Amino acid sequence: MIKLPELLAPAGTLDAFKTAILYGADAIYAGLPGFSMRARAKITTEEVKTGIELAHAAGKKVYLAFNLFAHDAEYVNMPRVSETIRYLKPDGLIVSDPGVLMWVREHHPDIPIHISTQTNICSAQSVKFWQNAGASLCVLAREVSHAEFINIRKQCPDIKLEIFVHGAMCMSYSGRCLLSNFITGRPANRGACAQLCRWKYDVILREHESGIEMPITEDERGAYIMNAKDLCLMPRLGDVISAGPDSLKIEGRNRSEYYVGSVVHAYRTAMDAYARNPENFDPAPYMEMLNVLESRGYTTAFFDGPLPPSAHNFESARSTSDWHAAGVITNVSDDYFVMELRNEIRAGDTVTFVLPGVADGLGVTLPQIINAKNDIVLPKLSAGQGNAIKIPRKWIATEFHDKLVPYVLAYKHK
């Protein structure tokens, strides 16, 4: 059996922790407000503690993002940060600031240090610099090509290397966009990016005091001159694994548990299939598993070198998928399954459950919509306010009952 890299999943909520564990992540990364890029993190310290305990019980690791660029005034709060780190007991700290790295080495010398993509590592020399500074793993910049990765791996055999394989792309070097901070006062490095690259723009070429509008395709909302498609290396996963990375990272600590579970499930299933038969590995079926997610379209980005024009979607910022989340199973009884809704469900709809460890989804047509709150049969039910439906066991083949457990996800056609 081939040694696979670690599959690293994001968790911005406790539900995302549980979903990532269920669908086969090897490790999870999370952050707290004030600690990292996710200044608006929805997860609390106690929830992270619970998530770490659940992950450790399942044999998984958890890394805590601590990748802010700290100002002098913030070091005053470091004693409190130390207490939190000791309380949480993560398996590693993800840092980007050299000063923070020095502080971690002094105050938490036994915790492995992972260098964040925020440092924009693009060369073997940079990897060696951080290795000499005490790092045990470097997250390479998304801008590193596959050929460059192979060279870095060859020159740096004694340190772990991590690469992003899936998730949103940044118009600037990851997390270094100045537009957000300059225009809205929301700094990208603190996780408050306003994503100005997704906004509509009119491009004006100024000549003296007159303005000449540049020709550019627009729709009713404007033009999307900076709208990057989402990174997806699934089509090249065989090449990725064979090059020897230690960790494959999924972006998305602000994403839903539906996104986290679906992406982890696709890559977990694909990686295991590759390990069983690398010579005949075909990524196509696993791309189909990713196509049910709402995205701006997919690109392999810098994998083959300079970014091609196809890496951008100039026409729209809307999702290209024909599917969206249906719901998530929250409770199981002897007679029925309860599915909390993420979008409106109508009688006659077919929902497809994403079964952990199984490549094919389970399609279930709902002849009725049974409100879980009062058992009233309805023609349809909207999401929100904790709305959920009951799905009687008799509607589902018996052999699938044991696979429909809490946190199993479902999607449906739009």
Secondary structure, 3 states (H helix, E strand, C coil): CCCCCEEEEECCCHHHHHHHHHCCCCEEEEECCCCCCCCCCCCCHHHHHHHHHHHHHCCCEEEEECCCCCCHHHHHHHHHHHHHHHHHCCCEEEECCHHHHHHHHHHCCCCCEEECHHHCECCHHHHHHHHHCCCCEEEECCCCCHHHHHHHHHHCCCCEEEEEEEECCCCCCCCCCCHHHHHHCCCHHHCCCCCHHHCCECCEEEECCEEEECCCCCECCEECCCCECEEECHHHHHHHHHCCCCEEEECCCCCCHHHHHHHHHHHHHHHHHHHHCHHHCCCHHHHHHHCCCCCCCEECCCCCCCCCHHHECCCCCCCCCCEEEEEEEEEECCCEEEEEECCCEECCCEEEEECCCCCCCEEEECCCEEECCCCCEECEECCCCCCEEEEEHHHCCHHHHHHCCCCCEEEEEC
